[in-house]
């Protein structure tokens, strides 16, 4: 039966015109830009998915990862005005907020009875917070949860700290690490396209700056994630360029833990009215990411953005991680996400097993906590 199934898939892949790409993958050869475009442009989603699933299985067998984590979005006050963002506010605007250290202490304390292994921290580029605030935030979390891994502050936030407080990127990262920083999340990459950045986020840290912050972190031994925001006004050509730029940075430093495609949500943004991403596009983007980015070990499907059912399917389209319990995510939900703000471990286990995979609980840097 397995040989029959394999034959059917091979026939389908050949029929989709992907035979040459399949041969490259079989030989372990790197795909080029044109290959990435061909994968995006073929209408045969299942053929692309079959190729991505082969690579996933080769790298991870049947393992699919999740984490017990807590999200903390400390402030939505931001100097930038990105058109795709529903989260940011200016000082004094309705719904603007800034957590003080006591509030952060309370939020961490509320979940001390749960075996959380990661605190995930992202916020706006708040112009009125002092440097000591960020160090105190990390210190309080480390005091309350001395064994937790703190993944905090995107490359954009780190560049903001350097600029605002007159420090080098390296000095910012070293001081944050001494205060408790464990790794850097992947947000803020958006799409590495000058055309897109000029239109949607002209004042935001550019592609070269984002990559340099990430590579600086890697050179210091600080691992990070990588992302791509898709489903707005970018082209498939720009998506593939973005993936290859990440792949080249990984060739240089080896510091990226995972690649996370992020599905755009337009509600409450300046781009409201753009249709949401389709399930077809969500699955295709995960699959192409797995096939093009051959040197980042993990591909994560963020269930908050694509929903639990699509996230489950991505586990057979190249993804080997569906993130975790999360709790109280604000950024995507302020852009109209209808997903829950948390999942239980039982729900995550059900999703993973239902996809024919074996659940593995991990920490932030993919040390195995428990195999189920």
Secondary structure by P-SEA (a helix, b strand, c coil): caaaaaaaaaaaaaaacaaaaaaaaaacccccaaaaaaaaaccaaaaaaaaaaaaaaaccccbbbbbbcccccccccccccccccccccccccccbbbbcaaaaaaaaaacccccccbbbbbbcccccccaaaaaaaaaaaaaaccccccccccaaaaaaaaaaacccaaaaaaaaaaaccccccccccccccaaaaaccccccccaaaaaaaaaaaaaacccbbbbbbccccccaaaaaaaaaaaaaaaaccccccbbbbbbbbcccccccccccccaaaaaaaaaaaaaaaccccbbbbccccccaaaaaaaaaacccccccccccccccccccccccccccaaaaaaaaaaacbbbbbbcccccccccc
